[in-house]
Amino acid sequence: MKDTIFTIIENTKIAKDVYKMCLRGDTSAIQNAGEFVNIQLDGFYLRRPISVCDVEGDMLTLIYKVVGKGTQAMSEMPAGTELRVMTGLGNGYDLSLSGDHPLLVGGGVGVPPMVLLAKRLLAQGKRVSVVLGFNTADEVFYEDKFKALGCDVQVTTVDGSYGVKGFVTDALPEQYTYFYTCGPMPMFKALNKAVKSSGQFSFEERMGCGFGACMGCSCKTLTGNKRICKDGPVLKKEEIIWTD
């Protein structure tokens, strides 16, 4: 875990309320796809946890959605702004279980961590299928990026304004060896019932500290409550206790 200064290189809108922020800094603590960073913002007490979308050398890419005052402030930051960013947080995905044809399922702002995951699985020679779920066409992003990487891609929208009408569960491929996912809880619960294999869920939770000092972001598992920030955000399908 490192807490260092990053400089914003790019901060642009890519879909409805969704922004891409590229930063330059010390990325050496980021090891696994599925990790997150915690960003300190002037004037805000709690840091903002954001999933790592991609990392190449000293360049870190984050995708975030404006949902409150903190992320609104982030969206207005110009290139050249310096931010204190805590990196090396979270356990990330375990790629060793993927088999030869992994399925990646991202819902909304759960899509970004699938990018680095897809790149690393493809680098291992795996065939990667991707299903991206959104509410409507103006929220869709990164379909072309996954296709450019060489993934088989399906996009769903709840209102049918783009791609397959419905939810991610309406576009799952017939064959896959394992699944990885990130997204909202309703999607997780539906996906848990629909999938045909084992897999890993990366949870999106509001966090207090971001590194395990509090129990503000816990999930019930077969071995007790686990902290999403410290023991997760990735948990295996078989260990999660789902509650209504």
Buried (B, 14 or more C-beta within 10 A) or exposed (E): EBBBEBBBBEBEEEBBBBBBBBBBBBBEBBEBBBBBBBBBBEEBEBBBBBBBBBBEEEBBBBBBBBEEEBBEBBBEBEEEBEBBBBBBBBBBBBBEBBBEBBBBBBBBBBBBBBBBBBBBBBEEEBBBBBBBBBBEBBBBBBBEBBEEBEBBBBBBBBEEBBBBEBBBBBBBEEEBBBBBBBBBBEBBEBBBEBBEBEBBBBBBBEBBBBBBEBEBBBBEBEEEEBBBBBBBBBBEBEEBEEEE
